[in-house]
Amino acid sequence: IDRAGMLMLIPELALCILSVPIGVAVDRFHFTFARCQRWYACGAATIAASHLGLGFGGSPPFFVLTLGVAYAFCNQLTWASFPGVCPN
């Protein structure tokens, strides 16, 4: 259980470290709604692939790290997409 607890810190750490730089990049490069959704789809596919990798016995540190990176991307792209859905 201790090892699993330590592994679950990896996605949270990746989320904390990467959220601000990803958000700044999305804002700086003026991602449109369509562009946000394309990148969001890539993030969702990465999350699914990471879960499959963990389920089939892949390297836990690698797949848990990719989960954290994908969570950070999806989190920032969700917030960046709101103006495209509700422009007023």
KESELUM-103752 format. One record per residue: y, z, x of N, C-alpha, C in turn. Coordinates in nm, 4 decimals. Each point is the difference from the previous one (the first is absolute). Layout:
REM KESELUM-103752
@n.v=Y	n.w=Z	n.u=X	ca.v=Y	ca.w=Z	ca.u=X	c.v=Y	c.w=Z	c.u=X .
...
This chain:
REM KESELUM-103752
@n.v=-0.1188	n.w=0.0000	n.u=0.0834	ca.v=0.1188	ca.w=0.0000	ca.u=-0.0834	c.v=0.1247	c.w=0.0000	c.u=0.0875 .
@n.v=-0.0030	n.w=0.0684	n.u=0.1114	ca.v=0.1181	ca.w=0.0042	ca.u=0.0874	c.v=0.0348	c.w=-0.1388	c.u=0.0528 .
@n.v=-0.1034	n.w=-0.0783	n.u=0.0367	ca.v=0.0263	ca.w=-0.1349	ca.u=0.0509	c.v=0.0598	c.w=-0.0879	c.u=-0.1096 .
@n.v=-0.0524	n.w=0.0131	n.u=-0.1213	ca.v=0.0542	ca.w=-0.0780	ca.u=-0.1116	c.v=0.1454	c.w=0.0389	c.u=-0.0267 .
@n.v=0.0295	n.w=0.1283	n.u=0.0103	ca.v=0.1380	ca.w=0.0458	ca.u=-0.0188	c.v=0.0928	c.w=-0.0580	c.u=0.1043 .
@n.v=-0.0475	n.w=-0.0045	n.u=0.1238	ca.v=0.0816	ca.w=-0.0580	ca.u=0.1072	c.v=0.0203	c.w=-0.1500	c.u=-0.0219 .
@n.v=-0.1060	n.w=-0.0686	n.u=-0.0453	ca.v=0.0129	ca.w=-0.1436	ca.u=-0.0243	c.v=0.0999	c.w=-0.0288	c.u=-0.1119 .
@n.v=0.0060	n.w=0.0871	n.u=-0.0974	ca.v=0.0916	ca.w=-0.0233	ca.u=-0.1118	c.v=0.1457	c.w=0.0253	c.u=0.0381 .
@n.v=0.0221	n.w=0.0600	n.u=0.1149	ca.v=0.1373	ca.w=0.0121	ca.u=0.0493	c.v=0.0532	c.w=-0.1332	c.u=0.0517 .
@n.v=-0.0892	n.w=-0.0880	n.u=0.0408	ca.v=0.0418	ca.w=-0.1289	ca.u=0.0585	c.v=0.0791	c.w=-0.0842	c.u=-0.0994 .
@n.v=-0.0483	n.w=-0.0214	n.u=-0.1247	ca.v=0.0809	ca.w=-0.0815	ca.u=-0.0913	c.v=0.1348	c.w=0.0642	c.u=-0.0330 .
@n.v=0.0005	n.w=0.1322	n.u=-0.0131	ca.v=0.1261	ca.w=0.0679	ca.u=-0.0300	c.v=0.0982	c.w=-0.0146	c.u=0.1155 .
@n.v=-0.0501	n.w=0.0108	n.u=0.1219	ca.v=0.0848	ca.w=-0.0158	ca.u=0.1177	c.v=0.0523	c.w=-0.1431	c.u=0.0087 .
@n.v=-0.0875	n.w=-0.0982	n.u=-0.0228	ca.v=0.0430	ca.w=-0.1403	ca.u=0.0027	c.v=0.1046	c.w=-0.0255	c.u=-0.1073 .
@n.v=-0.0199	n.w=0.0582	n.u=-0.1172	ca.v=0.0967	ca.w=-0.0155	ca.u=-0.1092	c.v=0.1360	c.w=0.0570	c.u=0.0389 .
@n.v=-0.0007	n.w=0.1185	n.u=0.0615	ca.v=0.1258	ca.w=0.0634	ca.u=0.0423	c.v=0.0713	c.w=-0.0806	c.u=0.1084 .
@n.v=-0.0755	n.w=-0.0485	n.u=0.0956	ca.v=0.0601	ca.w=-0.0704	ca.u=0.1137	c.v=0.0469	c.w=-0.1400	c.u=-0.0380 .
@n.v=-0.0776	n.w=-0.0703	n.u=-0.0824	ca.v=0.0280	ca.w=-0.1408	ca.u=-0.0257	c.v=0.0873	c.w=-0.0280	c.u=-0.1217 .
@n.v=0.0121	n.w=0.0939	n.u=-0.0911	ca.v=0.0729	ca.w=-0.0274	ca.u=-0.1233	c.v=0.1453	c.w=-0.0400	c.u=0.0245 .
@n.v=0.0698	n.w=0.0733	n.u=0.0832	ca.v=0.1413	ca.w=-0.0316	ca.u=0.0243	c.v=0.0170	c.w=-0.1347	c.u=0.0701 .
@n.v=-0.0720	n.w=-0.0280	n.u=0.1100	ca.v=0.0179	ca.w=-0.1318	ca.u=0.0630	c.v=-0.0371	c.w=-0.1159	c.u=-0.0924 .
@n.v=-0.1038	n.w=0.0169	n.u=-0.0811	ca.v=-0.0376	ca.w=-0.1072	ca.u=-0.0929	c.v=0.1091	c.w=-0.0177	c.u=-0.1054 .
@n.v=0.0496	n.w=0.1103	n.u=-0.0535	ca.v=0.1071	ca.w=-0.0083	ca.u=-0.0989	c.v=0.1248	c.w=-0.0657	c.u=0.0563 .
@n.v=0.0359	n.w=0.0327	n.u=0.1225	ca.v=0.1172	ca.w=-0.0613	ca.u=0.0642	c.v=-0.0231	c.w=-0.1497	c.u=0.0197 .
@n.v=-0.1202	n.w=-0.0372	n.u=0.0421	ca.v=-0.0307	ca.w=-0.1422	ca.u=0.0201	c.v=0.0053	c.w=-0.0767	c.u=-0.1317 .
@n.v=-0.0568	n.w=0.0573	n.u=-0.1047	ca.v=0.0026	ca.w=-0.0657	ca.u=-0.1313	c.v=0.1443	c.w=-0.0193	c.u=-0.0458 .
@n.v=0.0837	n.w=0.1004	n.u=0.0203	ca.v=0.1396	ca.w=-0.0096	ca.u=-0.0389	c.v=0.0770	c.w=-0.0974	c.u=0.0887 .
@n.v=-0.0254	n.w=0.0051	n.u=0.1281	ca.v=0.0734	ca.w=-0.0861	ca.u=0.0947	c.v=-0.0311	c.w=-0.1473	c.u=-0.0212 .
@n.v=-0.1260	n.w=-0.0320	n.u=-0.0281	ca.v=-0.0394	ca.w=-0.1397	ca.u=-0.0157	c.v=0.0090	c.w=-0.0477	c.u=-0.1445 .
@n.v=0.0574	n.w=0.0840	n.u=-0.0867	ca.v=0.0274	ca.w=-0.0374	ca.u=-0.1394	c.v=-0.1224	c.w=-0.0603	c.u=-0.0682 .
@n.v=-0.1076	n.w=0.0762	n.u=-0.0041	ca.v=-0.1220	ca.w=-0.0466	ca.u=-0.0652	c.v=0.0274	c.w=-0.0250	c.u=-0.1481 .
@n.v=-0.0367	n.w=-0.1170	n.u=-0.0466	ca.v=0.0110	ca.w=-0.0296	ca.u=-0.1425	c.v=-0.1159	c.w=0.0680	c.u=-0.0728 .
@n.v=0.0074	n.w=0.0000	n.u=-0.1327	ca.v=-0.1074	ca.w=0.0589	ca.u=-0.0793	c.v=-0.1331	c.w=-0.0687	c.u=0.0301 .
@n.v=0.0013	n.w=-0.1331	n.u=0.0064	ca.v=-0.1236	ca.w=-0.0744	ca.u=0.0267	c.v=-0.0555	c.w=0.0330	c.u=0.1385 .
@n.v=0.0875	n.w=0.0106	n.u=0.0971	ca.v=-0.0448	ca.w=0.0322	ca.u=0.1358	c.v=-0.0579	c.w=0.1422	c.u=0.0062 .
@n.v=0.0650	n.w=0.0936	n.u=-0.0692	ca.v=-0.0522	ca.w=0.1364	ca.u=-0.0060	c.v=-0.1399	c.w=0.0012	c.u=-0.0608 .
@n.v=-0.0184	n.w=-0.0787	n.u=-0.1046	ca.v=-0.1295	ca.w=-0.0007	ca.u=-0.0668	c.v=-0.1094	c.w=-0.0631	c.u=0.0859 .
@n.v=0.0356	n.w=-0.1018	n.u=0.0762	ca.v=-0.0988	ca.w=-0.0597	ca.u=0.0913	c.v=-0.0441	c.w=0.1016	c.u=0.1056 .
@n.v=0.0959	n.w=0.0696	n.u=0.0600	ca.v=-0.0339	ca.w=0.1008	ca.u=0.1001	c.v=-0.0734	c.w=0.1183	c.u=-0.0624 .
@n.v=0.0371	n.w=0.0327	n.u=-0.1238	ca.v=-0.0689	ca.w=0.1078	ca.u=-0.0712	c.v=-0.1465	c.w=-0.0369	c.u=-0.0209 .
@n.v=-0.0261	n.w=-0.1250	n.u=-0.0349	ca.v=-0.1383	ca.w=-0.0456	ca.u=-0.0176	c.v=-0.0781	c.w=0.0118	c.u=0.1306 .
@n.v=0.0645	n.w=-0.0308	n.u=0.1115	ca.v=-0.0663	ca.w=0.0167	ca.u=0.1309	c.v=-0.0313	c.w=0.1468	c.u=0.0259 .
@n.v=0.0942	n.w=0.0884	n.u=-0.0335	ca.v=-0.0229	ca.w=0.1430	ca.u=0.0173	c.v=-0.1129	c.w=0.0494	c.u=-0.0883 .
@n.v=-0.0040	n.w=-0.0457	n.u=-0.1256	ca.v=-0.1071	ca.w=0.0416	ca.u=-0.0912	c.v=-0.1358	c.w=-0.0508	c.u=0.0489 .
@n.v=-0.0036	n.w=-0.1221	n.u=0.0517	ca.v=-0.1255	ca.w=-0.0531	ca.u=0.0548	c.v=-0.0434	c.w=0.0803	c.u=0.1228 .
@n.v=0.0964	n.w=0.0426	n.u=0.0802	ca.v=-0.0323	ca.w=0.0827	ca.u=0.1171	c.v=-0.0554	c.w=0.1352	c.u=-0.0426 .
@n.v=0.0565	n.w=0.0577	n.u=-0.1047	ca.v=-0.0520	ca.w=0.1274	ca.u=-0.0511	c.v=-0.1438	c.w=-0.0177	c.u=-0.0475 .
@n.v=-0.0255	n.w=-0.1066	n.u=-0.0748	ca.v=-0.1357	ca.w=-0.0261	ca.u=-0.0483	c.v=-0.0968	c.w=-0.0225	c.u=0.1169 .
@n.v=0.0436	n.w=-0.0790	n.u=0.0988	ca.v=-0.0853	ca.w=-0.0267	ca.u=0.1162	c.v=-0.0278	c.w=0.1276	c.u=0.0798 .
@n.v=0.0985	n.w=0.0865	n.u=0.0092	ca.v=-0.0193	ca.w=0.1263	ca.u=0.0718	c.v=-0.1011	c.w=0.0886	c.u=-0.0713 .
@n.v=0.0096	n.w=0.0048	n.u=-0.1322	ca.v=-0.0983	ca.w=0.0785	ca.u=-0.0753	c.v=-0.1402	c.w=-0.0577	c.u=0.0154 .
@n.v=-0.0106	n.w=-0.1316	n.u=-0.0018	ca.v=-0.1305	ca.w=-0.0628	ca.u=0.0219	c.v=-0.0523	c.w=0.0306	c.u=0.1398 .
@n.v=0.0894	n.w=-0.0096	n.u=0.0982	ca.v=-0.0409	ca.w=0.0304	ca.u=0.1375	c.v=-0.0496	c.w=0.1429	c.u=0.0145 .
@n.v=0.0689	n.w=0.0932	n.u=-0.0630	ca.v=-0.0450	ca.w=0.1395	ca.u=0.0041	c.v=-0.1315	c.w=0.0168	c.u=-0.0744 .
@n.v=-0.0122	n.w=-0.0690	n.u=-0.1123	ca.v=-0.1216	ca.w=0.0111	ca.u=-0.0799	c.v=-0.1225	c.w=-0.0556	c.u=0.0700 .
@n.v=0.0190	n.w=-0.1022	n.u=0.0812	ca.v=-0.1119	ca.w=-0.0605	ca.u=0.0708	c.v=-0.0196	c.w=0.0565	c.u=0.1401 .
@n.v=0.0639	n.w=0.1116	n.u=0.0290	ca.v=-0.0258	ca.w=0.0701	ca.u=0.1255	c.v=0.0801	c.w=-0.0476	c.u=0.1184 .
@n.v=0.1155	n.w=-0.0600	n.u=-0.0238	ca.v=0.0846	ca.w=-0.0443	ca.u=0.1107	c.v=0.0660	c.w=0.1177	c.u=0.0707 .
@n.v=0.0811	n.w=-0.0309	n.u=0.0966	ca.v=0.0681	ca.w=0.1012	ca.u=0.0808	c.v=0.1019	c.w=0.0771	c.u=-0.0853 .
@n.v=-0.0256	n.w=0.1274	n.u=-0.0287	ca.v=0.0932	ca.w=0.0759	ca.u=-0.0844	c.v=0.1436	c.w=0.0041	c.u=0.0525 .
@n.v=0.0254	n.w=0.0254	n.u=0.1287	ca.v=0.1405	ca.w=0.0036	ca.u=0.0433	c.v=0.0732	c.w=-0.1325	c.u=-0.0223 .
@n.v=-0.0680	n.w=-0.1104	n.u=0.0259	ca.v=0.0638	ca.w=-0.1307	ca.u=-0.0180	c.v=0.0321	c.w=-0.0266	c.u=-0.1466 .
@n.v=-0.0981	n.w=0.0195	n.u=-0.0867	ca.v=0.0210	ca.w=-0.0316	ca.u=-0.1414	c.v=0.0950	c.w=0.0981	c.u=-0.0678 .
@n.v=0.0001	n.w=0.1236	n.u=0.0428	ca.v=0.0941	ca.w=0.0968	ca.u=-0.0564	c.v=0.1422	c.w=-0.0335	c.u=0.0472 .
@n.v=0.0155	n.w=-0.0455	n.u=0.1230	ca.v=0.1313	ca.w=-0.0429	ca.u=0.0489	c.v=0.0486	c.w=-0.1223	c.u=-0.0777 .
@n.v=-0.0892	n.w=-0.0969	n.u=-0.0243	ca.v=0.0421	ca.w=-0.1175	ca.u=-0.0772	c.v=0.0366	c.w=0.0394	c.u=-0.1432 .
@n.v=-0.0655	n.w=0.1006	n.u=-0.0547	ca.v=0.0400	ca.w=0.0504	ca.u=-0.1312	c.v=0.1432	c.w=0.0516	c.u=0.0040 .
@n.v=0.0323	n.w=0.0780	n.u=0.1012	ca.v=0.1347	ca.w=0.0555	ca.u=0.0119	c.v=0.1067	c.w=-0.1070	c.u=0.0142 .
@n.v=-0.0288	n.w=-0.1018	n.u=0.0803	ca.v=0.0959	ca.w=-0.1096	ca.u=0.0190	c.v=0.0193	c.w=-0.0755	c.u=-0.1317 .
@n.v=-0.1101	n.w=-0.0285	n.u=-0.0682	ca.v=0.0083	ca.w=-0.0724	ca.u=-0.1264	c.v=0.0708	c.w=0.0832	c.u=-0.1069 .
@n.v=-0.0261	n.w=0.1309	n.u=-0.0029	ca.v=0.0698	ca.w=0.0872	ca.u=-0.0943	c.v=0.1511	c.w=-0.0047	c.u=0.0249 .
@n.v=0.0396	n.w=0.0029	n.u=0.1265	ca.v=0.1425	ca.w=-0.0034	ca.u=0.0334	c.v=0.0637	c.w=-0.1309	c.u=-0.0470 .
@n.v=-0.0671	n.w=-0.1127	n.u=0.0245	ca.v=0.0527	ca.w=-0.1284	ca.u=-0.0446	c.v=0.0126	c.w=-0.0040	c.u=-0.1517 .
@n.v=-0.1070	n.w=0.0381	n.u=-0.0691	ca.v=0.0014	ca.w=-0.0068	ca.u=-0.1464	c.v=0.1050	c.w=0.0939	c.u=-0.0590 .
@n.v=0.0156	n.w=0.1164	n.u=0.0590	ca.v=0.0991	ca.w=0.0949	ca.u=-0.0481	c.v=0.1410	c.w=-0.0588	c.u=0.0079 .
@n.v=0.0348	n.w=-0.0536	n.u=0.1137	ca.v=0.1348	ca.w=-0.0545	ca.u=0.0172	c.v=0.0217	c.w=-0.1262	c.u=-0.0829 .
@n.v=-0.1025	n.w=-0.0826	n.u=-0.0113	ca.v=0.0146	ca.w=-0.1231	ca.u=-0.0776	c.v=0.0094	c.w=0.0275	c.u=-0.1493 .
@n.v=-0.0608	n.w=0.1084	n.u=-0.0454	ca.v=0.0130	ca.w=0.0376	ca.u=-0.1408	c.v=0.1459	c.w=0.0310	c.u=-0.0318 .
@n.v=0.0624	n.w=0.0827	n.u=0.0842	ca.v=0.1398	ca.w=0.0360	ca.u=-0.0240	c.v=0.0921	c.w=-0.1194	c.u=0.0156 .
@n.v=-0.0282	n.w=-0.0864	n.u=0.0943	ca.v=0.0845	ca.w=-0.1176	ca.u=0.0210	c.v=-0.0127	c.w=-0.1006	c.u=-0.1140 .
@n.v=-0.1082	n.w=0.0063	n.u=-0.0769	ca.v=-0.0225	ca.w=-0.0951	ca.u=-0.1088	c.v=0.0730	c.w=0.0363	c.u=-0.1283 .
@n.v=0.0433	n.w=0.1240	n.u=-0.0140	ca.v=0.0641	ca.w=0.0412	ca.u=-0.1245	c.v=0.1203	c.w=-0.0842	c.u=-0.0392 .
@n.v=0.0914	n.w=-0.0353	n.u=0.0915	ca.v=0.1131	ca.w=-0.0850	ca.u=-0.0407	c.v=-0.0438	c.w=-0.1368	c.u=-0.0526 .
@n.v=-0.1143	n.w=-0.0504	n.u=0.0460	ca.v=-0.0497	ca.w=-0.1276	ca.u=-0.0497	c.v=-0.0543	c.w=0.0101	c.u=-0.1408 .
@n.v=-0.0510	n.w=0.1163	n.u=-0.0349	ca.v=-0.0552	ca.w=0.0207	ca.u=-0.1339	c.v=0.1109	c.w=0.0396	c.u=-0.0973 .
@n.v=0.0882	n.w=0.0864	n.u=0.0438	ca.v=0.1102	ca.w=0.0510	ca.u=-0.0851	c.v=0.1328	c.w=-0.0290	c.u=0.0685 .
@n.v=0.0505	n.w=-0.1245	n.u=-0.0056	ca.v=0.1199	ca.w=-0.0333	ca.u=0.0771	c.v=0.1280	c.w=0.0696	c.u=-0.0452 .
@n.v=0.0048	n.w=0.0465	n.u=-0.1233	ca.v=0.1241	ca.w=0.0637	ca.u=-0.0471	c.v=-0.0137	c.w=0.1484	c.u=-0.0079 .
